[in-house]
Amino acid sequence: MTTYDNTSLPIGIFDSGVGGLTVLQAIRDELPSENLIYLGDTARLPYGTKSPASIARYAAQATAKLLEHDIKMLVIACNTASAVALESLQEQMHPVPVIGVVVPGALAAVAARPGGAHLVLATEATVRLGAYGKAISRHDPKARVKEQACELLVALAEEGWTNGDIADSIVRRYLADAEHGEFKADSIILGCTHFPLLRDVISEIAGDDVAVVDSAGTTASVVRETLTASGGLVACNGRGKLKLLATDGAMRFARVGGQFLGEALTVEDVQLVDL
């Protein structure tokens, strides 16, 4: 188990872009005193259409950059990178804990609808790897899982088009395609960190009987549990510091990232880095 000489070290979080800020915000809500550093690899997004070899390489490079900031924990706030690179990064980072978002999301869905039918909305790479299906089956062999690639939802979130006719029609089309035939979802898992911005429209179209599961809050709970067990929670009670890094497009990162965090960001709030 990791022991900490300095509990004020930051938690490192990375994603292919700004979508992982939904996970960051959940961690801030759960652990407001923790110092956080976030890296969005905006120069190479989206990861969801890349090969597993490229995704693993990008994830290793992002991790190496965060290690320069002496992080005490790594959170992979990207479903695609979690599906591809979690185990290799856990080996690379040992004994520093590494947490992904796929398993917490799968566990939340199983808890919400045991033995149910779970529809996973995700990127092409996450669907291709069957990451959620494998995780759910390990914990609930009676569950049924269908995974649907929804690349346009990433674009909607990035553009801030999270409600209105365009968002409504695209979400309806994806859900109709996914439920073609006999499959009827009991839960919908938001298997991409961009998708919580579309939660309202997804929930409205899916109906009250369908549980919509977001892995961000569950991941934040795992972060708390892991740090508590290892004595790694920060000792102070003040508001933790936040540092934002991006590999390209600081102005766009600030504009779109502000929508994810629910607060205004300026280009000065974002530091550009090379991987």
RAKAWO-V358872 format. One record per residue. OMEGA is omega in degrees with one decimal (none if undefined). D_LAST is the distance of its C-alpha to the last C-alpha in Angstrom with 1 decimal. Layout:
omega=OMEGA d_last=D_LAST
omega=OMEGA d_last=D_LAST
This chain:
omega=179.2 d_last=29.5
omega=170.7 d_last=27.0
omega=-171.3 d_last=28.7
omega=172.0 d_last=27.3
omega=-177.9 d_last=28.3
omega=-176.9 d_last=26.5
omega=179.7 d_last=26.6
omega=176.1 d_last=25.1
omega=-175.4 d_last=21.5
omega=166.9 d_last=19.4
omega=178.5 d_last=18.8
omega=-177.2 d_last=15.2
omega=175.6 d_last=15.0
omega=176.9 d_last=12.4
omega=177.6 d_last=13.3
omega=-179.3 d_last=12.4
omega=-177.2 d_last=13.9
omega=-176.1 d_last=16.7
omega=-179.5 d_last=19.0
omega=175.8 d_last=18.0
omega=173.8 d_last=19.5
omega=176.4 d_last=22.8
omega=177.5 d_last=21.9
omega=-178.3 d_last=20.8
omega=177.9 d_last=24.1
omega=177.6 d_last=26.1
omega=176.4 d_last=24.8
omega=178.8 d_last=25.6
omega=-177.8 d_last=29.1
omega=-174.2 d_last=29.6
omega=-172.6 d_last=28.3
omega=-178.4 d_last=28.5
omega=-177.5 d_last=28.4
omega=172.6 d_last=25.1
omega=-174.4 d_last=22.1
omega=172.9 d_last=19.1
omega=-173.5 d_last=15.4
omega=176.2 d_last=13.9
omega=173.7 d_last=10.4
omega=-177.7 d_last=11.0
omega=-171.2 d_last=8.6
omega=179.0 d_last=11.1
omega=-173.0 d_last=9.8
omega=178.3 d_last=10.6
omega=-2.5 d_last=13.4
omega=173.8 d_last=15.9
omega=-170.3 d_last=15.0
omega=179.3 d_last=18.8
omega=-177.3 d_last=19.6
omega=177.6 d_last=17.1
omega=176.9 d_last=18.3
omega=-179.9 d_last=18.1
omega=178.9 d_last=16.4
omega=-179.8 d_last=13.5
omega=179.2 d_last=13.5
omega=179.1 d_last=13.5
omega=178.9 d_last=10.6
omega=-179.1 d_last=8.4
omega=178.2 d_last=10.2
omega=179.3 d_last=9.7
omega=177.4 d_last=6.0
omega=178.6 d_last=6.7
omega=179.3 d_last=9.6
omega=178.6 d_last=8.3
omega=179.5 d_last=6.7
omega=178.0 d_last=10.1
omega=176.4 d_last=12.0
omega=-179.4 d_last=11.4
omega=172.5 d_last=13.7
omega=-177.8 d_last=16.3
omega=179.1 d_last=16.8
omega=178.8 d_last=20.1
omega=175.6 d_last=19.4
omega=174.6 d_last=16.7
omega=177.4 d_last=17.8
omega=-175.2 d_last=16.3
omega=-178.1 d_last=17.5
omega=-179.0 d_last=17.3
omega=-178.4 d_last=20.3
omega=178.7 d_last=18.7
omega=176.0 d_last=16.0
omega=-179.1 d_last=18.9
omega=-173.9 d_last=21.1
omega=-161.5 d_last=18.9
omega=-174.8 d_last=16.9
omega=-175.5 d_last=19.0
omega=-179.6 d_last=21.0
omega=179.0 d_last=18.4
omega=175.5 d_last=16.3
omega=176.1 d_last=19.7
omega=-179.1 d_last=20.3
omega=-172.5 d_last=17.0
omega=-175.3 d_last=17.5
omega=10.2 d_last=21.3
omega=177.5 d_last=23.2
omega=-177.4 d_last=20.8
omega=178.4 d_last=21.8
omega=-177.7 d_last=19.7
omega=173.8 d_last=21.2
omega=-177.1 d_last=20.7
omega=-175.3 d_last=22.7
omega=-177.1 d_last=24.7
omega=175.9 d_last=27.3
omega=178.1 d_last=28.0
omega=178.2 d_last=28.6
omega=179.8 d_last=30.8
omega=178.8 d_last=32.8
omega=179.4 d_last=33.4
omega=179.3 d_last=34.7
omega=179.0 d_last=37.0
omega=-177.7 d_last=38.3
omega=-176.8 d_last=39.1
omega=179.3 d_last=40.8
omega=-179.2 d_last=41.8
omega=-173.0 d_last=42.9
omega=176.0 d_last=41.8
omega=-173.2 d_last=40.2
omega=175.3 d_last=36.5
omega=-180.0 d_last=34.7
omega=172.7 d_last=30.9
omega=-170.8 d_last=29.3
omega=176.2 d_last=25.7
omega=-179.6 d_last=23.3
omega=-175.9 d_last=24.1
omega=179.3 d_last=21.9
omega=177.8 d_last=23.2
omega=-178.2 d_last=26.7
omega=-178.9 d_last=26.4
omega=-179.7 d_last=25.5
omega=-171.8 d_last=28.4
omega=-178.2 d_last=26.5
omega=178.1 d_last=28.8
omega=179.0 d_last=31.9
omega=-177.9 d_last=31.3
omega=180.0 d_last=30.6
omega=-178.3 d_last=33.6
omega=178.6 d_last=35.9
omega=-175.4 d_last=35.2
omega=-179.2 d_last=36.4
omega=-175.8 d_last=39.0
omega=-179.3 d_last=40.5
omega=-177.4 d_last=42.8
omega=171.5 d_last=40.2
omega=-175.0 d_last=39.5
omega=170.4 d_last=36.0
omega=-177.1 d_last=35.1
omega=-173.7 d_last=31.5
omega=175.4 d_last=31.1
omega=-174.6 d_last=28.0
omega=-174.8 d_last=27.8
omega=-178.0 d_last=25.0
omega=178.7 d_last=27.0
omega=175.4 d_last=26.9
omega=180.0 d_last=23.1
omega=178.7 d_last=23.9
omega=-179.6 d_last=26.9
omega=-179.7 d_last=24.9
omega=-178.7 d_last=22.3
omega=-177.1 d_last=25.2
omega=179.4 d_last=27.2
omega=-171.3 d_last=30.0
omega=173.3 d_last=30.8
omega=-179.0 d_last=34.5
omega=-171.2 d_last=37.3
omega=-177.0 d_last=38.6
omega=179.2 d_last=35.4
omega=-177.9 d_last=33.7
omega=-175.8 d_last=37.1
omega=-179.2 d_last=37.8
omega=177.9 d_last=34.4
omega=178.9 d_last=34.5
omega=-178.9 d_last=38.1
omega=179.6 d_last=37.3
omega=-178.9 d_last=34.7
omega=178.1 d_last=37.0
omega=178.2 d_last=39.9
omega=-177.1 d_last=38.2
omega=-175.2 d_last=37.1
omega=175.9 d_last=40.6
omega=-178.3 d_last=42.4
omega=-173.3 d_last=45.1
omega=-176.6 d_last=46.0
omega=176.2 d_last=42.7
omega=-171.7 d_last=43.0
omega=167.9 d_last=40.2
omega=176.5 d_last=41.1
omega=172.6 d_last=37.5
omega=179.9 d_last=34.5
omega=176.9 d_last=31.1
omega=-171.1 d_last=28.4
omega=172.9 d_last=25.8
omega=-174.4 d_last=22.9
omega=173.0 d_last=21.8
omega=-165.8 d_last=22.6
omega=176.0 d_last=26.1
omega=176.8 d_last=27.6
omega=179.1 d_last=27.9
omega=-175.0 d_last=30.3
omega=-176.4 d_last=32.2
omega=-177.9 d_last=35.3
omega=177.6 d_last=35.9
omega=-179.8 d_last=35.2
omega=-178.7 d_last=37.5
omega=-178.4 d_last=40.2
omega=-177.9 d_last=40.2
omega=179.7 d_last=40.1
omega=-174.1 d_last=43.0
omega=-176.8 d_last=43.9
omega=-177.0 d_last=44.5
omega=176.7 d_last=40.9
omega=176.1 d_last=38.5
omega=-170.4 d_last=35.1
omega=177.7 d_last=32.5
omega=-175.6 d_last=29.2
omega=-174.2 d_last=27.1
omega=-178.0 d_last=25.6
omega=178.5 d_last=28.7
omega=177.1 d_last=29.2
omega=178.3 d_last=25.7
omega=177.9 d_last=26.3
omega=177.6 d_last=29.6
omega=176.9 d_last=27.9
omega=178.9 d_last=25.6
omega=-177.4 d_last=28.8
omega=-178.2 d_last=30.7
omega=179.7 d_last=28.1
omega=178.6 d_last=27.8
omega=-178.0 d_last=31.5
omega=-176.8 d_last=32.4
omega=-178.0 d_last=30.3
omega=-174.7 d_last=31.3
omega=179.1 d_last=27.8
omega=-179.6 d_last=28.8
omega=-173.1 d_last=28.4
omega=-175.4 d_last=31.8
omega=-179.2 d_last=32.1
omega=-178.7 d_last=33.4
omega=178.2 d_last=31.8
omega=-179.7 d_last=29.1
omega=178.7 d_last=25.7
omega=178.5 d_last=22.9
omega=176.3 d_last=20.1
omega=-177.2 d_last=16.7
omega=177.9 d_last=14.7
omega=175.9 d_last=11.0
omega=-179.8 d_last=9.8
omega=177.6 d_last=7.3
omega=169.2 d_last=10.7
omega=-178.7 d_last=14.4
omega=-178.3 d_last=15.1
omega=178.4 d_last=18.8
omega=178.5 d_last=18.8
omega=-179.8 d_last=16.8
omega=-177.9 d_last=19.5
omega=-177.4 d_last=22.3
omega=-179.5 d_last=21.6
omega=177.2 d_last=20.2
omega=177.1 d_last=23.5
omega=-179.9 d_last=25.4
omega=-177.1 d_last=23.8
omega=-178.4 d_last=24.4
omega=177.6 d_last=27.7
omega=-178.0 d_last=27.2
omega=173.2 d_last=26.4
omega=174.9 d_last=23.0
omega=180.0 d_last=22.4
omega=178.7 d_last=19.5
omega=179.1 d_last=19.8
omega=-173.9 d_last=19.0
omega=177.9 d_last=15.4
omega=177.2 d_last=12.8
omega=-179.3 d_last=10.1
omega=174.0 d_last=6.6
omega=173.5 d_last=3.8
omega=none d_last=0.0
